[in-house]
Amino acid sequence: MSDIYKNINSNYERMSEAEREVVDFILKFKDIERLKLKDIKDVLYVSNATVIRACKKLNYATFSEMKAAFVRGREINRGDCPEESDFVRVVEDIKKDTLTTLELADEQTIDQICNCLINARRIFCVGTGPSFQVAFDFKRKLTLNDLWVNVYSDDYTIERIPEICKERDVIIIFSSVDQVDEINEAIIKAKGNGTKIIAVTSMSANKLKSISTYSLLTASPSSQKQMYSELMLHLMSTLIYEKILTRVPSS
């Protein structure tokens, strides 16, 4: 993982909402080499001080230093395409989100998650709304490897999980946004039973990340790209599953 993405993964949670907006804006900015401090201020209506605080929380002394780190971390040269088609824009957006998500994938955390799942007594796989399909697909794959897994998607069944989960059980929740308070409260109650919580979620889902035992972050969603966000959850779930396959003896 490039240093800039390591720094974001390690420090994103302690940033203010305005500072996170600065980081998200830069992550999504197409021509990073041409980005100026004024561009951020004009779009986000933030002060110079806010941008500099964001830089310092990512361990960069100046905006120029942070921008250079983003340039080094960007693995693809997208070039200028002023008349690109809708198809090309879609491909470039998915490519950008995919690269960001892969950069955020931390191998040590994935190893810890795999240990957790393989040694679990029971696995409660949670996904609401569009994320249900990700949870269902992940459940199907784990079942093929003789792991006890059930999937939960509606508020009523999710809120009942704390009544049945115990130590050695694991909840893995897939979500591109923060869950509603009732579901977060259920997850916290389950954690109080000794159940480990794994969150696969976007960078913007700060509450879900803070209450989880282990978390993996994907590129942040936007209202125009909700479908891409679910695609990134699928990508991260695939990384976890492929890693599990290297640890589970084949039948």
C-alpha positions in Angstrom: 0.0 0.0 0.0 1.4 3.4 -0.9 2.3 5.7 2.0 -0.5 8.2 1.2 -3.2 5.5 1.5 -1.6 4.0 4.6 -1.7 7.5 6.2 -5.4 7.9 5.2 -6.3 4.5 6.5 -4.5 5.2 9.8 -5.7 8.8 10.4 -9.0 9.2 8.6 -11.1 8.5 11.7 -9.5 11.3 13.8 -10.1 13.9 11.2 -13.0 16.4 11.4 -15.8 16.2 8.9 -14.4 19.1 6.9 -10.9 17.6 6.8 -12.4 14.3 5.6 -14.2 16.2 2.8 -10.8 17.6 1.7 -9.3 14.1 1.5 -12.3 12.7 -0.3 -12.2 15.6 -2.8 -8.5 15.0 -3.6 -9.1 11.2 -3.9 -11.8 11.8 -6.5 -10.0 14.6 -8.3 -9.1 13.5 -11.8 -6.0 15.6 -12.8 -4.2 15.6 -9.4 -1.1 17.2 -10.9 -3.1 20.4 -11.7 -5.0 20.5 -8.4 -4.6 23.8 -6.6 -5.4 24.8 -3.0 -7.9 27.3 -4.5 -9.8 24.5 -6.2 -10.5 22.9 -2.9 -11.5 26.1 -1.2 -13.8 27.1 -4.1 -15.7 23.8 -4.2 -15.8 22.9 -0.5 -15.9 26.4 1.0 -13.2 25.6 3.5 -10.3 27.7 4.7 -6.6 27.3 4.1 -6.3 26.3 7.7 -8.7 23.4 7.3 -6.7 22.0 4.3 -3.4 22.4 6.1 -4.8 20.6 9.2 -5.9 17.8 6.9 -2.3 17.7 5.5 -0.7 17.6 8.9 -3.1 14.8 10.2 -1.8 12.7 7.2 1.8 13.5 8.3 2.5 16.1 5.6 3.7 19.6 6.5 2.3 21.4 3.4 -0.4 21.0 0.8 2.3 20.7 -1.9 3.9 17.8 0.0 0.6 16.0 0.3 -0.3 16.6 -3.3 3.1 15.1 -4.3 2.3 12.0 -2.2 -1.0 11.6 -4.0 0.8 11.9 -7.4 3.2 9.2 -6.4 0.4 7.0 -5.1 -1.7 7.3 -8.3 -0.9 4.2 -10.3 -2.6 5.2 -13.6 -2.1 8.2 -15.9 -5.6 9.1 -17.0 -4.7 12.0 -19.3 -7.0 14.7 -20.6 -10.2 13.4 -22.3 -12.4 16.5 -22.7 -14.8 14.8 -25.2 -14.8 11.3 -23.7 -18.0 9.2 -24.0 -20.3 8.2 -21.1 -18.9 4.7 -21.4 -15.3 5.9 -21.0 -16.3 8.1 -18.0 -18.0 5.1 -16.4 -14.9 2.9 -17.0 -12.6 5.6 -15.6 -14.7 6.1 -12.5 -14.8 2.4 -11.8 -11.1 2.1 -12.4 -10.4 5.0 -10.1 -12.5 3.6 -7.3 -11.1 0.1 -7.8 -7.5 1.4 -7.6 -8.3 3.4 -4.4 -10.0 0.4 -2.8 -7.1 -1.9 -3.7 -4.7 0.7 -2.2 -6.7 0.7 1.0 -6.6 -3.1 1.3 -4.3 -3.9 4.2 -2.9 -7.4 4.1 -2.4 -7.7 7.8 -6.0 -6.7 8.5 -7.2 -9.2 5.9 -5.2 -12.0 7.6 -6.7 -11.1 10.9 -10.2 -11.2 9.4 -9.5 -14.6 7.8 -8.3 -16.0 11.1 -11.5 -14.7 12.7 -13.8 -16.2 10.2 -12.1 -19.6 9.9 -12.1 -20.0 13.7 -15.6 -18.7 14.2 -18.2 -20.9 15.8 -20.9 -19.1 13.8 -20.8 -16.2 11.3 -23.6 -13.7 11.1 -23.3 -12.0 7.6 -25.2 -8.6 7.6 -26.0 -6.5 4.6 -29.0 -4.0 4.2 -30.4 -2.4 1.1 -28.2 -2.8 -2.0 -25.4 -4.4 0.3 -27.6 -7.4 0.9 -26.5 -9.0 -2.4 -22.8 -8.6 -1.3 -23.6 -10.3 2.0 -25.6 -13.1 0.4 -22.8 -13.8 -2.1 -20.2 -13.9 0.6 -22.4 -16.2 2.7 -22.8 -18.6 -0.3 -19.0 -18.8 -0.8 -18.2 -19.4 2.9 -20.9 -22.1 3.0 -19.0 -24.0 0.3 -16.1 -24.2 2.7 -18.2 -25.8 5.5 -18.4 -22.7 7.6 -21.6 -22.0 9.6 -23.0 -18.8 8.0 -26.3 -17.1 8.0 -27.3 -13.8 6.3 -29.3 -11.0 7.8 -30.8 -8.1 5.9 -33.9 -6.6 7.6 -33.9 -4.5 10.7 -35.9 -7.0 12.8 -33.6 -10.0 12.3 -30.5 -7.8 12.7 -31.7 -6.4 16.0 -32.2 -10.0 17.3 -28.6 -11.0 16.7 -27.4 -9.9 20.1 -29.9 -12.3 21.7 -28.2 -15.3 20.2 -24.6 -14.4 19.5 -21.8 -15.3 21.9 -18.0 -15.5 22.2 -16.4 -17.1 19.2 -19.2 -15.9 17.0 -18.4 -13.3 14.4 -20.5 -10.6 12.7 -19.3 -9.4 9.3 -21.3 -6.4 8.0 -21.1 -5.0 4.5 -22.2 -1.4 4.1 -21.3 1.5 1.8 -22.8 4.0 4.4 -23.2 4.2 8.1 -26.1 2.1 9.4 -29.1 3.5 11.2 -28.7 4.0 14.9 -30.9 0.9 15.7 -28.6 -1.4 13.7 -25.4 0.2 15.2 -26.8 -0.3 18.7 -27.5 -4.0 17.9 -23.9 -4.4 16.7 -22.6 -2.7 19.9 -24.7 -5.0 22.0 -23.4 -8.0 20.2 -19.8 -6.8 20.7 -20.6 -6.6 24.4 -21.3 -10.4 24.3 -17.7 -11.0 23.2 -18.7 -11.3 19.5 -16.1 -10.0 17.1 -17.3 -7.4 14.6 -15.9 -7.1 11.1 -16.9 -4.1 9.0 -16.3 -3.9 5.2 -17.4 -0.3 4.5 -16.6 2.9 2.8 -14.2 5.6 4.2 -17.2 7.8 5.0 -18.9 5.2 7.4 -17.0 6.4 10.4 -19.3 5.2 13.2 -19.4 1.6 11.8 -15.6 1.6 11.6 -15.2 2.9 15.2 -17.4 0.1 16.7 -15.9 -2.8 14.7 -13.1 -5.1 15.9 -11.6 -5.1 12.4 -12.4 -2.9 9.4 -11.6 -2.7 5.7 -12.3 0.5 3.9 -13.4 1.0 0.3 -13.6 4.2 -1.9 -16.2 6.6 -0.5 -19.6 6.6 -2.2 -21.4 9.5 -3.8 -25.0 9.9 -4.7 -24.2 9.3 -8.4 -22.1 6.3 -7.8 -24.0 4.1 -5.3 -23.7 1.1 -7.7 -19.9 1.6 -7.8 -19.8 1.5 -4.0 -21.5 -1.9 -3.9 -19.1 -3.1 -6.6 -16.2 -2.0 -4.3 -17.8 -4.1 -1.4 -17.8 -7.1 -3.8 -14.2 -6.4 -4.6 -13.1 -6.4 -0.9 -15.2 -9.4 -0.1 -13.5 -11.3 -3.0 -10.1 -10.4 -1.5 -11.1 -11.8 1.8 -12.5 -15.0 0.3 -9.5 -15.6 -2.0 -7.3 -15.3 1.1 -9.5 -17.7 3.0 -9.1 -20.3 0.2 -5.3 -20.3 0.7 -5.9 -21.2 4.4 -8.7 -23.8 4.2 -7.7 -27.3 3.1 -9.4 -28.3 -0.1 -12.0 -31.1 0.2 
